[in-house]
């Protein structure tokens, strides 16, 4: 089997401007939705109580909501979780009541309606824990970005480091934008997925930059644009196969992992799709705009002492 | 060109063997077991306990499949749950004669079914997190400010007494948050007081200032002393929690420090959160009372008479009766610290006690009047008292005194711990709580396992179809990666959680990246007309730099997650990081070994089985070479 039979170098960079405009628009949209709608943060960040209740038969979420609402929770969220027989109920933190009291009260009310209800899981998080998680999440993100930049600047060059990080932040913001737009639950697992994507998507850019460096060495006559095009073309099959196989695993998690891994897998899926795109078009294009040259990557041989034009320089007798 | 020296193969074989041995216990599953652990801090589980368990089981006509002793418990493994339940009853009768005051906890548990030789090699299965086995999980926050405030208050009291003792006049001591302020009318008193603090209060640092006609000395707890104090408070709270949780009869509770002021409590298998919380919040108290040494009291102690009026009978740790007066001299509230140490003169182990000012005053008066008499230290839990120790008073005691005598170092340590553990050093509150039902746990593990398995199979099928024999090599390398990952996690005794399983699945996806890079590179070399051997060599060589770069960047993300993550994110990060490292070994070093073994010896290699290598022809028509 061979999926990719590419005759000539594909002129990716010719379309860079259009694609960059598209990615800028998506990015702006993501930022807009983040600002406008905000993330639907999980209980780990906001604090509160989450109960998972299982029934013997499928249950009407509306009725459960009504039952819980009667207990004096105006903005209670009830949704199906996994199957139609499981529901997840979220209660905000209430002053003067512990979470155990809250969940016991809710369970009593639910059992009065349907005695088959069983409490499968219960989770309570205090508000200060949530605050800490948010600051730690931001710290982790900053550390990843700085760490990767330093490594890439050291191994390649600052222009690559900058463009890679910009491209990957673009991925991250777009994932967050999706979560804001669809109001999917942003949990700790999703945060882990976002950070994993950050590390993973840099892979892509690194592979392409590696090839650009190699091409600069090998084909001395090629222009920068041609070099970049050639590098992307010759790695595209690997890029797509790698991402395809990672996506296979992620899909397996999405379909078989159950509700807990659902959004984790979803965040990874978006990250993988945009990861391919951003490293091909965004990272390489930004590096191009920044004016990457052969000299940036291939260090000139150290100058010898003395007059460089002297034909006898360095000669020993 | 493509040959490994023997030592490289040796490394591969050794790593595989070690990996196999340590991954193996995970595949044996779990067998029913009964666990006997101490219910009180005064009871120790040791080889003697193990022998007792064996005897009791023998007497009950039961032979355990395996009997192990670890730091905190004795576990007997059985083949059937019937035997397990019978054994529980037998052991319950033998070890817990009085259900209202159990010295031991006899609990049902699950123990790995792996054979003895694996256990002897310290190969244990991974520990399953609560989200996979069900249970309750609490995160408790210790009020450190409260602990330090309390300590500052006791320092203020001590300082007041010391100033009075030294006849330093005209001073007024007040506590302001965590600092102590002392005001004087003249500079000489200030100097004297400063000297006093320096001599007697090593944990305080002072600053003096002048305010109008007044001199002021501000004493604050030194940062290192405060840190020590926080540390001690946290340890004491953990010990106290241990004692309390033992009562729940939980097989393997986890009580751990997290950060500087938090404690994680995990109770596998417990569903009743209300009771668990009740017990976590209970307090134990320490009391000091005089031993009744009247004739009647002595007679009662030997069992030759009734307990005299105004006295009570308690048992000590060895079960001997001690008759103690009802009047309480001081309680644990007045005890600020208890530390084990060595007597500088006799070189015997001792326990140093520190009382606050009020306690010190009482001790001084009591010791003066009761020279050569015995004083009992009692610990009360659940309304039941027990004598920790009953030393005799050998001199006038102050706010610092020591208990010494025929103790071993271990006993001194234990006693210090017990004296401190009586009550919580600082108040705590529950800031996070999770309950996971056992069915949800089983569900999670099942789903997580399935997603790893299907993902693995899908990749394997694809790789074999796309890269032919090289795909087979890659698949084997991937399996080895998974094996090593499981082995390392088992060796570290890491706790496997659902996010950990997710990271394992992701690790498979990321690990295959290296193999794809290599295989594509080999194909490319072949496409450009390199000979098969050269293509393999160049493929591995050139891909290596890229693999290293991309894995290091992924590792940076993993380490950041590890550094700043908590709970589930950490579980994810640990597996993620280890997965990256093992994938470098398996995808580069190990798979190269396989390829070398297969192709390396063939001198006139014509073709390589790496799927289709497609070559564009110069005239534009493509030729497909099928291998």
Interface residues (C-beta under 8 A of the other chain):
Chain A: X1 X2 X5 X7 X52 X54 X98 X99 X100 X104 X118 X119 X120 X121 X122 X123 X124 X125 X126 X128 X129 X132 X133 X136 X137 X139 X140 X141 X143 X144 X147 X148 X151 X152 X155 X188 X189 X191 X192 X195 X196 X198 X199 X200 X202 X203 X206 X207 X210 X211 X214 X234 X235 X237 X238 X241 X242 X244 X245 X246 X247 X248 X249 X250 X251 X252 X253 X255 X256 X257 X258 X260 X261 X264 X268
Chain B: X131 X139 X141 X273 X274 X277 X430 X431 X432 X433 X434 X435 X436 X437 X439 X440 X443 X444 X447 X448 X450 X451 X452 X454 X455 X456 X458 X459 X462 X463 X465 X466 X498 X499 X502 X503 X505 X506 X508 X509 X510 X512 X513 X516 X517 X520 X521 X524 X542 X545 X546 X549 X550 X552 X553 X554 X555 X556 X557 X558 X559 X560 X561 X563 X564 X565 X566 X567 X568 X569 X572 X573 X576 X611 X612 X613 X614 X616 X620 X622 X624
